[in-house]
Amino acid sequence: MDAFSGYHPLINFTYFTIVIGLSMFYMHPVFLALSLAGSVSYSVYLKGRKTVKVFLIGMLPVCLLTMVMNPLFSHAGATMLFYMRNGNPVTLESIMYGLASGLMLAGVISWFSVFHEVMTSDKFMYLFGKVVPAFSLLLSMTLRFVPRFTAQIKRVAESQQCIGRNVNNGKLYERAAHGLKILSITTTWALENSVETADSMKSRAYGLRGRTNFSIYRFDRRDGALLAFLLGTTGVLLTCMHLRKLKILYFPVFIMNETTTGAVILYILYGILCMLPLILNILEDIKWRSLRSEI
């Protein structure tokens, strides 16, 4: 069980909004590295060791490719390292910006992967069902579309294999035809399912004024304390950023704030924020083991 997922949906949504927003709009190298470490660590806790393989095969090459490709197209910066054969300069600033862009992209993708695991469709319906019912229903259906479509296409492929019409049967053009047939069947299922879902929600008076909603979520003191911590931590970080306690400049010259005591404190604070779900899970595991030892 994931302890962080057991908190109120408002807490989950607020947390992911904060960490994804800071990762996307504040490209400080230390913050980006902490964000990526926090998202990958939480993903490993949720999904197991297979996340490490996905990171090494998928996200890590993206970081390196962005770092290499950016100097090939962007030649801005004052610190010249060397010239390529075609005469274009390679600058330190373009390499650092490419590395930061790669870290940002990998971190955001990793955060969205755990976001999909924690923020289920029922949580979205609970948060936005009354405010924007049409949008919340559409977003809920979109989030669960990919896993459901993947599971359905596997079932269709297995059933087609029983009659010798799988993508592994026959010649090349026959395999392509079988693949298109499987995709056509699954697409038809997806369209029919979306229409049935819309009709079902309409028959239940979804989105109409005065309609009551059943909820299994309750905002308690634990949620209030965590929300206060999230808002307070975010407020401190944004205030320090506004006061230039932490600064980063990539062009025309790469400049980063000095590693002062205040900067280290802010790094630790942001690291705690990024590692918060993992910390909560570790504390919950320790508590659970302690209770079991007393039995």
C-alpha positions in Angstrom: 0.0 0.0 0.0 1.2 3.5 -0.9 0.8 5.8 2.1 0.9 9.0 0.0 -2.0 7.7 -2.1 -4.1 7.3 1.0 -4.1 11.1 1.6 -6.9 13.3 0.4 -7.1 13.8 -3.4 -6.6 17.6 -2.8 -3.2 16.8 -1.2 -2.1 14.5 -4.0 -3.1 17.0 -6.7 -1.6 20.0 -4.9 1.7 18.1 -4.4 2.0 17.1 -8.0 1.1 20.6 -9.2 3.9 22.0 -7.1 6.7 19.6 -8.0 5.8 19.5 -11.7 5.4 23.2 -11.9 8.7 23.9 -10.2 10.4 21.3 -12.4 9.0 22.9 -15.6 9.5 26.6 -14.9 12.6 26.8 -12.7 15.6 25.3 -14.4 18.1 25.4 -11.6 20.5 22.4 -12.1 20.4 21.3 -8.4 16.6 21.6 -8.3 16.3 19.6 -11.5 18.6 16.9 -10.2 16.7 16.6 -6.9 13.4 16.6 -8.8 14.5 13.7 -11.0 15.9 11.8 -8.0 12.7 12.2 -6.1 10.4 11.2 -9.0 12.5 8.1 -9.9 12.8 7.0 -6.3 9.0 7.2 -5.8 8.4 5.5 -9.1 10.7 2.6 -8.0 8.8 2.3 -4.8 5.5 2.1 -6.6 6.4 0.0 -9.6 9.5 -1.9 -8.5 12.9 -2.4 -10.1 11.5 -2.3 -13.7 11.5 1.5 -13.3 15.3 1.5 -13.2 15.4 -0.3 -16.5 13.0 2.1 -18.0 15.1 5.0 -16.7 18.4 3.6 -18.0 16.9 2.7 -21.4 14.4 5.6 -21.9 15.0 8.7 -19.9 18.8 8.7 -19.4 19.5 8.6 -23.2 17.0 11.5 -23.5 19.1 13.6 -21.1 22.4 12.8 -22.9 20.9 13.3 -26.3 19.5 16.7 -25.4 22.9 17.7 -24.0 24.6 16.6 -27.2 22.0 18.0 -29.7 21.5 21.4 -28.2 25.1 22.7 -28.9 24.7 21.5 -32.5 21.8 23.9 -33.1 22.4 26.6 -30.4 25.7 28.4 -30.5 24.8 31.1 -28.0 27.1 31.7 -25.0 30.4 33.5 -24.3 32.5 30.5 -23.2 33.9 28.9 -26.3 35.1 25.3 -25.8 36.0 24.3 -29.4 34.9 24.7 -33.0 33.3 21.9 -35.0 34.5 21.0 -38.5 31.8 23.1 -40.1 33.1 26.1 -38.2 30.2 26.3 -35.7 31.3 27.0 -32.1 30.4 24.8 -29.1 29.9 26.8 -25.9 29.8 25.8 -22.3 26.5 27.6 -21.9 24.7 25.6 -24.7 25.9 22.3 -23.2 24.7 23.3 -19.7 21.4 24.5 -21.0 21.0 21.2 -23.0 21.8 19.2 -19.9 19.3 21.2 -17.8 16.6 20.7 -20.5 17.3 17.0 -20.5 17.0 16.8 -16.7 13.8 18.8 -16.8 12.2 16.6 -19.5 13.2 13.4 -17.8 12.0 14.7 -14.4 8.6 15.9 -15.7 8.0 12.6 -17.6 8.8 10.6 -14.4 6.6 12.8 -12.3 3.7 12.3 -14.7 4.2 8.6 -14.6 3.7 8.5 -10.8 1.0 11.1 -11.1 -0.9 8.6 -13.3 -0.5 5.9 -10.6 -1.7 8.1 -7.7 -4.3 10.4 -9.2 -6.9 7.8 -10.3 -10.0 8.6 -12.2 -12.3 8.6 -9.2 -10.0 11.2 -7.5 -10.3 13.5 -10.5 -14.1 13.0 -10.5 -14.2 13.9 -6.8 -12.1 17.1 -7.2 -13.5 18.5 -10.4 -16.9 16.8 -10.9 -18.8 19.7 -9.5 -16.7 22.6 -10.8 -16.1 21.4 -14.4 -18.1 18.2 -14.9 -17.5 17.8 -18.6 -13.8 18.4 -18.4 -13.3 16.1 -15.4 -15.2 13.3 -17.1 -13.1 13.8 -20.3 -9.9 13.9 -18.3 -10.8 10.9 -16.3 -11.6 8.9 -19.4 -8.3 10.1 -21.1 -6.2 9.0 -18.1 -7.5 5.5 -18.0 -7.8 5.1 -21.8 -4.1 4.0 -22.4 -4.0 1.2 -19.8 -7.4 0.0 -20.7 -6.7 0.1 -24.5 -3.4 -1.8 -23.9 -5.1 -4.5 -21.9 -7.9 -4.8 -24.4 -5.6 -5.1 -27.4 -3.8 -7.9 -25.6 -7.0 -9.8 -25.1 -8.0 -9.3 -28.7 -4.6 -10.5 -29.9 -4.9 -13.6 -27.7 -8.3 -14.4 -29.1 -7.2 -13.9 -32.7 -4.2 -16.1 -32.1 -6.6 -19.0 -31.3 -7.9 -18.9 -34.9 -4.4 -18.3 -36.4 -4.8 -14.6 -37.1 -2.1 -13.1 -34.8 0.7 -10.8 -36.0 3.1 -13.8 -35.7 1.2 -15.9 -38.2 1.6 -16.0 -42.0 3.7 -14.0 -44.4 4.6 -10.3 -44.0 1.5 -8.9 -45.7 -0.7 -11.4 -43.8 0.9 -10.3 -40.4 0.2 -6.7 -41.3 -3.4 -7.5 -42.2 -3.8 -9.4 -38.9 -2.4 -6.4 -37.0 -4.7 -4.0 -38.7 -7.6 -6.3 -37.9 -6.7 -6.4 -34.2 -6.3 -2.6 -34.1 -9.7 -2.2 -35.9 -11.4 -4.4 -33.4 -9.9 -2.6 -30.4 -10.6 0.9 -31.8 -14.3 -0.1 -32.4 -14.4 -1.3 -28.8 -12.9 2.0 -27.5 -15.4 4.1 -29.5 -18.4 2.0 -28.3 -17.2 2.1 -24.7 -16.9 5.9 -24.8 -20.4 6.2 -26.1 -21.7 3.8 -23.5 -19.9 5.8 -20.8 -21.3 9.1 -21.9 -24.9 7.6 -22.1 -24.5 6.1 -18.6 -23.3 9.3 -17.1 -26.1 11.3 -18.8 -28.7 8.9 -17.5 -27.4 9.4 -14.0 -27.9 13.2 -14.3 -24.1 13.8 -14.2 -23.3 17.5 -14.4 -26.8 18.7 -13.7 -27.3 21.3 -11.0 -28.3 20.0 -7.6 -27.0 16.5 -8.2 -25.4 15.0 -5.1 -22.2 13.1 -5.2 -21.1 10.1 -3.1 -17.6 10.5 -1.7 -15.3 8.1 0.2 -12.8 10.9 0.9 -12.6 12.9 4.1 -10.2 15.8 4.8 -8.9 15.2 8.3 -6.2 16.8 10.5 -3.4 14.7 8.9 -4.3 16.1 5.5 -4.5 19.6 6.9 -1.0 19.3 8.5 0.5 18.1 5.2 -1.3 20.7 3.2 0.1 23.4 5.5 3.6 22.0 5.1 3.3 21.9 1.3 2.0 25.5 1.1 4.5 26.8 3.6 7.5 25.1 1.9 6.4 26.3 -1.5 5.9 29.8 -0.2 9.5 29.8 1.3 11.0 28.5 -1.9 9.1 31.0 -4.1 10.0 33.9 -1.8 13.7 33.0 -1.9 13.6 32.7 -5.6 12.0 36.1 -5.9 14.6 37.6 -3.6 17.3 36.1 -5.8 18.7 33.9 -3.0 18.8 31.2 -5.7 19.7 32.3 -9.2 20.7 30.7 -12.4 21.6 32.3 -15.7 22.6 30.3 -18.8 23.1 33.0 -21.4 25.2 34.9 -22.3 27.3 33.5 -19.5 26.6 30.6 -17.2 26.2 32.0 -13.7 24.8 30.1 -10.6 24.5 31.2 -7.0 27.3 30.3 -4.6 26.9 27.4 -2.3 26.2 29.3 0.9 24.5 28.0 4.0 21.2 29.5 3.0 21.4 27.9 -0.4 22.2 24.5 1.1 19.2 24.9 3.4 17.0 25.6 0.4 18.4 22.6 -1.4 17.6 20.4 1.6 14.1 21.8 1.9 13.4 21.2 -1.8 14.9 17.7 -1.6 12.5 16.9 1.3 9.7 18.2 -0.8 10.6 16.0 -3.7 11.2 12.9 -1.5 8.1 13.5 0.6 6.0 10.6 -0.8 8.9 8.2 -0.3 9.6 9.6 3.3 5.9 9.1 4.2 6.0 5.5 2.9 9.2 4.7 4.8 7.7 6.1 8.0 4.6 4.1 7.4 6.6 0.9 6.9 8.6 1.5 10.1 5.4 2.1 12.0 3.8 -1.1 10.5 6.8 -3.2 11.4 6.8 -1.8 14.9 3.2 -2.7 15.4 3.7 -6.2 14.0 6.7 -6.8 16.4 4.4 -6.0 19.3 1.9 -8.7 18.4 
